[in-house]
Amino acid sequence: MQSESEASVRLRFAPSPTGYPHLGNIRTALFNWLFARRHGGKFILRIEDTDVARKVEGAVETILDSLRWLGLNWDEGPYFQSQRLSFYREIVHGLIEEGHAYLCYCSPERLETMRREQAKRKQPPKYDRRCRNLTQHERTQLGATGIAPVIRFKTPLEGETTFYDLIHGTVTFKHDTLDDFVLLKSDGYPTYHLANVVDDHSMTISHVLRADEWLSSTPRHVLLYQALNWQPPQFAHLPMILGPDRAKLSKRHGATTITEYQKQGYLPDAMINFLALLGWSLDDRTELLSREELIKHFSLKRVGKTAAIFNKDKLEWMNGVYLRKLSLGEFVQQAMPFLDRDLPGSVKRPLDSRYVSQILPLVQERAKTLAEVPQLTSFFFLDELQYDTGLLLSGKRDAQSAVNVMAIASQKLGEVTTWDATTLEGILRPLTIELNLATGEFFGLLRVAVTGRTAAPPLFQTMAVLGKEKCLKRLDMAMQSLSTHPN
Ligand code: GLU
């Protein structure tokens, strides 16, 4: 049974569709989701689309797709703030009536000049509150000019606001560092501050978990809650994510949008595990945690105050671990779209899934991402290989002796009736001795002949999967490519 307090645990992820979600956004979503699931609460999705100018086409769909891909299912929503405009306006008019907000007619030009002057004097940008104390007469006059006003909050001029943050503890901001911030813009849209507070209240959000960058907005929100006579939710500001050089995480660090990680062949479970450890830990050792374990153990007590460091190598390593954990069937299913996408166009589609199922076990140990699979396996699918004769002649072989060796191997292999890895090994190993060659040299030559490359999965298994006909044909082609070789 849920306790009463658990039943009222309600968290939200409230992205702005001003860009595609990146790691930081989704880490926030994940922590909210984990907290909700941990406490049997609800996870609500709310799209904060009130910044019309910065809205990015396709961002909403990408946010939803990213959450779905990662399995961060929501219980309510998505709610769109742009569909609730009259609701915010109503609230803001109540605030004006109660004396907590006022109309401001200052032009953008005036505000800009003021900002520049302040910058020159090395002061933080701050509205000078000119419209806060307009007389009724002045207000009527300005109203008659047709200028569309903004509505600002009357921040108390003195004193301070203190609130408790579940990660940072008690936090205090002096009011003289705060501005008379805008609640409603001249286009009739609410600002982030207003819409965020109104919605967290109306959606009865119990805990707000969001990135540290919003900490300085929180005193404004607390003041708004007080003005509206509402109880604020509990706040927890999550540590930033930095690159290994401790600079703000960016593309330069190989970090990118979540969709990009999907395209690069990371698995949702690996991403979830990795993201969970960006700011939270179970202890000082445990790196691998399943979704169920994360839900079971997640707690704000173990969310750090200091920035988390993004490490791409760790993500790759972790993804490799998750790839190896997949059953063959799952691995084939996951890799198939990547093979389809990235194998050369000359390879016949649809791909033969039985053949794919024979190939993939040979690379499951090696692939760190699904996107590597086509590259690791393309030679299995190609009809003809392009030989780099230099590779066939490595180890200082001359062309003639390489051709001779391949001809003997080809003849022996032609006689094989049971084409499997054990039989092939049983034939080729003794042949090495007969030919008086080092195994590395002989197998290396065969490997280049049948795969076109020096690094490939284990030779006998590879040959077994390729099949007799293909192997013999490739040996022929390799010999031919050497016959035109100048030496
Ligand atoms: N819309 C804000 C964002 O994009 C939400 C911040 C918050 O959670 O309050 O991050």
Boltz pocket constraint, residues with backbone or C-beta under 6 A from the ligand:
constraints:
  - pocket:
      binder: B
      contacts: [[A, 12], [A, 14], [A, 15], [A, 16], [A, 48], [A, 192], [A, 196], [A, 209], [A, 210], [A, 211], [A, 214]]
      max_distance: 6.0
